[in-house]
Amino acid sequence: MKGVVRAIQFINPHIFIHVDVGSGAKTERWALEGPSLYGFDRKNLQRDFLKNGDVIGICGYAIRKGAVDSIVDPATGRSAKKFSAEEITLPNGQKLEWADYGTRRCIRPRN
């Protein structure tokens, strides 16, 4: 799916990218669960690697059954659905391994 970045939360234990998916009345707020703060630092990314309004591609899967399925969006204070984002496509087309929980449904094998 594709989404428009609305906020990024650098919190423990995981970072969340909050995105709007859809358009008009059918827009939903999703929280893309990613790496820990330590994992983010290991990716050599700067905290401003995404900006509000950037359109990103998202590949991943629903959170596991029984887990808390929403988080408060810091930009609006409303609830956002959690999604385990394994890979995101940045606005420049670069694919980035966002989280690696071992499922590997999206990430292509490295050569």
Wavefront OBJ file of the C-alpha trace (Angstrom):
o trace
v 0.000 0.000 0.000
v 0.996 3.660 -0.213
v 0.647 6.274 2.484
v 1.331 9.931 3.202
v 3.661 10.528 6.171
v 1.978 12.521 8.954
v 4.319 11.988 11.939
v 7.218 9.875 13.189
v 7.427 8.719 16.812
v 10.882 7.910 18.160
v 9.773 6.006 21.260
v 10.919 2.950 23.120
v 10.672 0.081 22.288
v 9.952 0.784 18.575
v 9.773 3.690 16.160
v 6.431 4.350 14.441
v 5.772 6.152 11.162
v 2.201 7.478 11.119
v 0.686 7.587 7.622
v -2.652 8.336 5.992
v -3.743 5.579 3.626
v -6.595 6.137 1.157
v -8.271 9.389 0.225
v -11.231 11.536 1.159
v -13.704 9.975 3.568
v -11.930 6.608 3.202
v -8.617 7.844 4.650
v -7.316 5.761 7.551
v -4.420 6.527 9.894
v -1.897 3.682 10.223
v 1.111 3.403 12.542
v 3.948 1.512 10.875
v 5.878 -0.294 13.577
v 9.587 -0.365 12.897
v 12.928 -0.936 14.567
v 14.062 -0.028 18.050
v 15.957 3.219 18.502
v 19.175 1.184 18.504
v 18.128 -0.602 15.311
v 17.340 2.752 13.694
v 20.814 4.064 14.561
v 22.398 0.930 13.042
v 20.666 1.764 9.735
v 22.668 5.035 9.659
v 19.521 7.099 9.098
v 19.001 10.677 10.211
v 15.820 11.491 12.134
v 14.672 13.718 9.281
v 14.961 10.942 6.647
v 11.211 11.387 6.028
v 9.164 14.561 6.106
v 5.460 15.184 6.652
v 3.722 14.909 3.297
v 6.180 12.386 1.802
v 4.467 9.515 -0.010
v 5.948 6.119 0.832
v 5.280 2.551 -0.247
v 4.623 0.047 2.514
v 4.974 -3.726 2.606
v 4.316 -5.749 5.718
v 1.638 -7.592 7.611
v -0.957 -7.210 10.333
v 0.259 -7.373 13.903
v -0.014 -10.711 15.640
v -3.325 -11.754 17.092
v -3.819 -10.656 20.671
v -1.370 -7.734 20.511
v -2.478 -4.150 21.119
v -3.785 -3.125 17.701
v -3.632 0.663 17.930
v -1.460 3.531 19.152
v -2.167 7.233 19.648
v -1.005 9.396 16.739
v 1.036 12.287 18.199
v 0.024 14.629 15.363
v -3.721 14.393 15.983
v -4.230 12.566 19.270
v -6.433 10.037 17.490
v -5.984 6.303 17.354
v -3.929 4.791 14.521
v -4.029 1.116 13.473
v -0.724 -0.655 14.047
v 0.940 -2.416 11.122
v 4.243 -4.315 11.088
v 6.040 -2.625 8.217
v 8.832 -4.847 7.014
v 9.919 -2.717 4.068
v 9.188 0.861 3.033
v 9.848 2.505 -0.299
v 11.170 6.017 0.189
v 10.041 8.944 -2.018
v 13.226 8.570 -4.123
v 12.354 4.913 -4.878
v 14.940 3.417 -2.517
v 13.692 0.354 -0.644
v 14.517 0.295 3.040
v 14.280 -2.655 5.412
v 12.221 -0.979 8.128
v 11.733 -3.833 10.575
v 12.955 -7.393 10.589
v 10.993 -9.638 12.874
v 11.940 -12.759 10.942
v 8.818 -13.026 8.794
v 10.453 -11.816 5.573
v 7.300 -11.546 3.496
v 8.541 -8.457 1.672
v 12.313 -8.281 1.909
v 14.194 -9.760 -0.983
v 17.255 -11.907 -0.287
v 20.538 -10.008 -0.327
v 23.255 -11.051 -2.772
l 1 2 3 4 5 6 7 8 9 10 11 12 13 14 15 16 17 18 19 20 21 22 23 24 25 26 27 28 29 30 31 32 33 34 35 36 37 38 39 40 41 42 43 44 45 46 47 48 49 50 51 52 53 54 55 56 57 58 59 60 61 62 63 64 65 66 67 68 69 70 71 72 73 74 75 76 77 78 79 80 81 82 83 84 85 86 87 88 89 90 91 92 93 94 95 96 97 98 99 100 101 102 103 104 105 106 107 108 109 110 111
